[in-house]
Amino acid sequence: MATWWAAVRVTGLRRTRYRDLPATRLGHVFAATAINLIRIDRWLTGTPLGGTRTSRLEALMLAA
């Protein structure tokens, strides 16, 4: 969960309820903090993070 799409999926960063820049920035800081807390929790409990995706070509090569 190290990419921006994970942040969008977990915290809903694309939908901000604020119009001014300082409040939006604060929302992003809170979202980043939430993601880091999730990472720390998964690290402490030993829960594996999501694996990397395999492309369709790579899946075909693995199946052959």
N, CA, C and O atoms as a MOPAC input file, in Angstrom:
PM7 MOZYME 1SCF
protein

 N      0.82700 1    -1.17800 1     0.00000 1
 C      0.00000 1     0.00000 1     0.00000 1
 C      0.87600 1     1.24700 1     0.00000 1
 O      0.77400 1     2.10700 1     0.87400 1
 N      1.72000 1     1.31300 1    -0.98800 1
 C      2.69200 1     2.38800 1    -0.97400 1
 C      2.45700 1     3.41200 1    -2.06600 1
 O      3.26100 1     4.33200 1    -2.21600 1
 N      1.41700 1     3.29200 1    -2.81200 1
 C      1.21300 1     4.19200 1    -3.93100 1
 C      0.02800 1     5.11500 1    -3.68800 1
 O     -0.71500 1     4.96100 1    -2.71900 1
 N     -0.12800 1     6.06000 1    -4.57300 1
 C     -1.17900 1     7.05900 1    -4.41500 1
 C     -2.55600 1     6.44700 1    -4.56600 1
 O     -3.49800 1     6.92500 1    -3.93200 1
 N     -2.72100 1     5.39600 1    -5.38800 1
 C     -4.04600 1     4.81000 1    -5.55800 1
 C     -4.51800 1     4.14500 1    -4.28200 1
 O     -5.72000 1     4.08200 1    -4.02300 1
 N     -3.58500 1     3.64700 1    -3.48200 1
 C     -3.96700 1     3.07900 1    -2.19500 1
 C     -4.48400 1     4.17400 1    -1.27100 1
 O     -5.44700 1     3.96300 1    -0.53400 1
 N     -3.86000 1     5.31900 1    -1.30700 1
 C     -4.31500 1     6.43300 1    -0.48600 1
 C     -5.70000 1     6.89000 1    -0.91600 1
 O     -6.53100 1     7.24100 1    -0.07900 1
 N     -5.94400 1     6.88500 1    -2.20300 1
 C     -7.25700 1     7.27900 1    -2.70300 1
 C     -8.29600 1     6.25600 1    -2.27400 1
 O     -9.39900 1     6.62300 1    -1.86900 1
 N     -7.95000 1     4.97100 1    -2.36000 1
 C     -8.90000 1     3.91700 1    -2.02800 1
 C     -9.20800 1     3.88800 1    -0.53500 1
 O    -10.36900 1     3.75100 1    -0.14800 1
 N     -8.19600 1     4.01300 1     0.29700 1
 C     -8.38300 1     3.87600 1     1.74200 1
 C     -9.00000 1     5.12300 1     2.34900 1
 O     -9.89300 1     5.02100 1     3.19100 1
 N     -8.54600 1     6.29000 1     1.94100 1
 C     -8.97600 1     7.51600 1     2.61900 1
 C     -9.91100 1     8.39700 1     1.79900 1
 O    -10.47000 1     9.35400 1     2.33400 1
 N    -10.09400 1     8.10000 1     0.52500 1
 C    -10.97500 1     8.92800 1    -0.29200 1
 C    -10.41700 1    10.30900 1    -0.55500 1
 O    -11.13900 1    11.29800 1    -0.42700 1
 N     -9.15000 1    10.40000 1    -0.92100 1
 C     -8.49600 1    11.69500 1    -1.09600 1
 C     -9.07300 1    12.52200 1    -2.24700 1
 O     -8.95700 1    13.74800 1    -2.22700 1
 N     -9.67100 1    11.90700 1    -3.21800 1
 C    -10.18600 1    12.68200 1    -4.35900 1
 C    -11.39900 1    13.51000 1    -3.99900 1
 O    -11.71800 1    14.48500 1    -4.68000 1
 N    -12.07300 1    13.12600 1    -2.93500 1
 C    -13.27500 1    13.84500 1    -2.51400 1
 C    -12.96500 1    14.68200 1    -1.28100 1
 O    -13.02900 1    14.19300 1    -0.15300 1
 N    -12.63300 1    15.92800 1    -1.50300 1
 C    -12.37300 1    16.80100 1    -0.36200 1
 C    -13.60500 1    17.66400 1    -0.11100 1
 O    -14.30000 1    18.06500 1    -1.04500 1
 N    -13.85800 1    17.93600 1     1.13000 1
 C    -15.03200 1    18.73700 1     1.44800 1
 C    -14.67800 1    20.20700 1     1.65900 1
 O    -15.53700 1    21.01000 1     2.02500 1
 N    -13.42400 1    20.55500 1     1.42900 1
 C    -12.96600 1    21.91700 1     1.65400 1
 C    -12.61500 1    22.56900 1     0.32700 1
 O    -12.22700 1    21.89000 1    -0.62300 1
 N    -12.75100 1    23.87300 1     0.26600 1
 C    -12.41700 1    24.60700 1    -0.95000 1
 C    -11.10900 1    25.37800 1    -0.83800 1
 O    -10.47100 1    25.67300 1    -1.84800 1
 N    -10.71300 1    25.70000 1     0.37600 1
 C     -9.48400 1    26.47500 1     0.50500 1
 C     -8.28000 1    25.54800 1     0.65200 1
 O     -8.40800 1    24.41900 1     1.12500 1
 N     -7.13100 1    26.02700 1     0.25000 1
 C     -5.92700 1    25.21300 1     0.19600 1
 C     -5.42300 1    24.75800 1     1.56700 1
 O     -5.04800 1    23.59200 1     1.69300 1
 N     -5.39200 1    25.59900 1     2.59300 1
 C     -4.88600 1    25.11800 1     3.88600 1
 C     -5.72000 1    23.96500 1     4.47100 1
 O     -5.16300 1    23.02200 1     5.03500 1
 N     -7.02700 1    24.04100 1     4.34000 1
 C     -7.87200 1    22.97500 1     4.87600 1
 C     -7.69100 1    21.68500 1     4.07100 1
 O     -7.68400 1    20.59300 1     4.63900 1
 N     -7.54500 1    21.81300 1     2.75500 1
 C     -7.31100 1    20.64400 1     1.91900 1
 C     -5.97700 1    20.00900 1     2.25700 1
 O     -5.86600 1    18.78500 1     2.31500 1
 N     -4.96600 1    20.83100 1     2.47900 1
 C     -3.65300 1    20.30000 1     2.86600 1
 C     -3.73000 1    19.57300 1     4.19900 1
 O     -3.11400 1    18.52000 1     4.36600 1
 N     -4.47100 1    20.11700 1     5.13900 1
 C     -4.63800 1    19.46000 1     6.42400 1
 C     -5.33500 1    18.10900 1     6.25700 1
 O     -4.99300 1    17.14300 1     6.93900 1
 N     -6.30200 1    18.04300 1     5.35800 1
 C     -6.96500 1    16.77200 1     5.07200 1
 C     -6.00100 1    15.74300 1     4.51000 1
 O     -6.07900 1    14.56300 1     4.85200 1
 N     -5.09300 1    16.18300 1     3.65100 1
 C     -4.08100 1    15.28100 1     3.08800 1
 C     -3.09500 1    14.82000 1     4.15900 1
 O     -2.65600 1    13.66900 1     4.14400 1
 N     -2.74800 1    15.69900 1     5.07600 1
 C     -1.85300 1    15.31500 1     6.17200 1
 C     -2.52500 1    14.26900 1     7.05500 1
 O     -1.88300 1    13.30400 1     7.46900 1
 N     -3.80200 1    14.45100 1     7.34400 1
 C     -4.53500 1    13.45400 1     8.12600 1
 C     -4.62100 1    12.12400 1     7.39400 1
 O     -4.50600 1    11.06600 1     8.01300 1
 N     -4.82500 1    12.16800 1     6.07300 1
 C     -4.89400 1    10.93600 1     5.28900 1
 C     -3.55200 1    10.21100 1     5.30800 1
 O     -3.51100 1     8.99000 1     5.45600 1
 N     -2.45800 1    10.94900 1     5.15900 1
 C     -1.12800 1    10.33500 1     5.19400 1
 C     -0.84600 1     9.73500 1     6.56600 1
 O     -0.23200 1     8.67300 1     6.66800 1
 N     -1.29300 1    10.41200 1     7.61900 1
 C     -1.11900 1     9.88000 1     8.96800 1
 C     -1.91100 1     8.59200 1     9.14500 1
 O     -1.42700 1     7.64300 1     9.76100 1
 N     -3.11600 1     8.55800 1     8.61200 1
 C     -3.93700 1     7.34900 1     8.71000 1
 C     -3.28200 1     6.18400 1     7.98300 1
 O     -3.28100 1     5.06100 1     8.48800 1
 N     -2.72500 1     6.43900 1     6.80300 1
 C     -2.05200 1     5.38700 1     6.04700 1
 C     -0.84200 1     4.87500 1     6.81600 1
 O     -0.60200 1     3.66800 1     6.85800 1
 N     -0.07600 1     5.77600 1     7.42600 1
 C      1.08400 1     5.35100 1     8.20600 1
 C      0.66800 1     4.53900 1     9.43300 1
 O      1.35400 1     3.58300 1     9.79300 1
 N     -0.43300 1     4.89800 1    10.07500 1
 C     -0.91800 1     4.11400 1    11.21000 1
 C     -1.34000 1     2.71700 1    10.77000 1
 O     -1.10200 1     1.74600 1    11.48800 1
 N     -1.95800 1     2.60600 1     9.60800 1
 C     -2.33100 1     1.29900 1     9.07100 1
 C     -1.08200 1     0.47300 1     8.79500 1
 O     -1.04400 1    -0.72000 1     9.09600 1
 N     -0.06800 1     1.09800 1     8.22800 1
 C      1.18800 1     0.38900 1     7.95400 1
 C      1.85600 1    -0.09100 1     9.23900 1
 O      2.34200 1    -1.22100 1     9.30500 1
 N      1.88100 1     0.76500 1    10.25800 1
 C      2.49400 1     0.38600 1    11.53900 1
 C      1.72600 1    -0.77500 1    12.15900 1
 O      2.33700 1    -1.70900 1    12.67900 1
 N      0.39600 1    -0.73000 1    12.11100 1
 C     -0.41900 1    -1.80800 1    12.65800 1
 C     -0.14100 1    -3.12400 1    11.93100 1
 O      0.00900 1    -4.16500 1    12.57000 1
 N     -0.07300 1    -3.08100 1    10.61900 1
 C      0.21100 1    -4.30100 1     9.86000 1
 C      1.61700 1    -4.81400 1    10.13400 1
 O      1.84300 1    -6.02400 1    10.14000 1
 N      2.54700 1    -3.92600 1    10.35600 1
 C      3.92700 1    -4.34300 1    10.64800 1
 C      4.00800 1    -4.98700 1    12.02500 1
 O      4.67100 1    -6.01000 1    12.19000 1
 N      3.33900 1    -4.39900 1    13.01900 1
 C      3.37800 1    -4.93100 1    14.37800 1
 C      2.64500 1    -6.26600 1    14.50200 1
 O      3.08200 1    -7.14200 1    15.24800 1
 N      1.54600 1    -6.42700 1    13.78600 1
 C      0.77400 1    -7.66400 1    13.88300 1
 C      1.26800 1    -8.73300 1    12.92300 1
 O      0.83900 1    -9.88400 1    13.01200 1
 N      2.15400 1    -8.38000 1    12.01500 1
 C      2.67600 1    -9.35100 1    11.06800 1
 C      1.75800 1    -9.62900 1     9.89600 1
 O      1.97000 1   -10.59000 1     9.15700 1
 N      0.74900 1    -8.81000 1     9.71900 1
 C     -0.15000 1    -8.97600 1     8.58300 1
 C      0.57600 1    -8.53700 1     7.32100 1
 O      1.09900 1    -7.42400 1     7.27000 1
 N      0.62000 1    -9.39400 1     6.29900 1
 C      1.34400 1    -8.99300 1     5.09000 1
 C      0.60900 1    -7.88700 1     4.34000 1
 O     -0.62000 1    -7.84600 1     4.29900 1
 N      1.38400 1    -7.00800 1     3.76000 1
 C      0.80600 1    -5.96900 1     2.92500 1
 C      0.35400 1    -6.58600 1     1.61500 1
 O      0.73300 1    -7.71400 1     1.30100 1
 N     -0.43300 1    -5.88100 1     0.86100 1
 C     -0.89900 1    -6.40200 1    -0.41500 1
 C      0.26100 1    -6.65500 1    -1.35900 1
 O      1.20100 1    -5.86300 1    -1.43800 1
 N      0.18400 1    -7.75600 1    -2.06400 1
 C      1.24000 1    -8.10400 1    -3.00400 1
 C      1.17200 1    -7.24900 1    -4.25900 1
 O      0.19900 1    -6.53300 1    -4.49200 1
 N      2.20500 1    -7.33700 1    -5.04600 1
 C      2.21800 1    -6.58100 1    -6.29000 1
 C      1.36100 1    -7.29200 1    -7.32100 1
 O      1.21700 1    -8.51400 1    -7.29600 1
 N      0.80800 1    -6.52600 1    -8.20800 1
 C     -0.02800 1    -7.10300 1    -9.24900 1
 C      0.84100 1    -7.67800 1   -10.34900 1
 O      1.94900 1    -7.19800 1   -10.58800 1
 N      0.34800 1    -8.69300 1   -11.01000 1
 C      1.05000 1    -9.24600 1   -12.16600 1
 C      0.29700 1    -8.83400 1   -13.41400 1
 O     -0.93400 1    -8.84200 1   -13.44300 1
 N      1.03600 1    -8.47800 1   -14.43100 1
 C      0.41200 1    -8.07300 1   -15.67900 1
 C     -0.17600 1    -9.29700 1   -16.38300 1
 O      0.13500 1   -10.43000 1   -16.01700 1
 N     -1.00700 1    -9.07700 1   -17.37200 1
 C     -1.60800 1   -10.18900 1   -18.11200 1
 C     -0.55300 1   -10.97400 1   -18.86900 1
 O     -0.64400 1   -12.19700 1   -18.97200 1
 N      0.43400 1   -10.29100 1   -19.39400 1
 C      1.50700 1   -10.96900 1   -20.11200 1
 C      2.30300 1   -11.84900 1   -19.17000 1
 O      2.64600 1   -12.98000 1   -19.51600 1
 N      2.60000 1   -11.34200 1   -17.98100 1
 C      3.33700 1   -12.13100 1   -17.01300 1
 C      2.52500 1   -13.33200 1   -16.54700 1
 O      3.08000 1   -14.41100 1   -16.34100 1
 N      1.20200 1   -13.15500 1   -16.37800 1
 C      0.35300 1   -14.27900 1   -15.99400 1
 C      0.34900 1   -15.33600 1   -17.06900 1
 O      0.34700 1   -16.52800 1   -16.75900 1
 N      0.34800 1   -14.93200 1   -18.33700 1
 C      0.41600 1   -15.90000 1   -19.44200 1
 C      1.74200 1   -16.63400 1   -19.44300 1
 O      1.79400 1   -17.83900 1   -19.68600 1
 N      2.82000 1   -15.90000 1   -19.16800 1
 C      4.13600 1   -16.53400 1   -19.14000 1
 C      4.25200 1   -17.52000 1   -17.97300 1
 O      4.90100 1   -18.55800 1   -18.10600 1
 N      3.63200 1   -17.20700 1   -16.83900 1
 C      3.66900 1   -18.10900 1   -15.70200 1
 C      2.81800 1   -19.35200 1   -15.93400 1
 O      3.13100 1   -20.43300 1   -15.43400 1
 N      1.72800 1   -19.18600 1   -16.70400 1
 C      0.84900 1   -20.31600 1   -16.98100 1
 C      1.44800 1   -21.28700 1   -17.97800 1
 O      1.08600 1   -22.46300 1   -17.99800 1
 N      2.36200 1   -20.80400 1   -18.80700 1
 C      2.95400 1   -21.66900 1   -19.83400 1
 C      4.05600 1   -22.53800 1   -19.30500 1
 O      4.64300 1   -23.31600 1   -20.05600 1

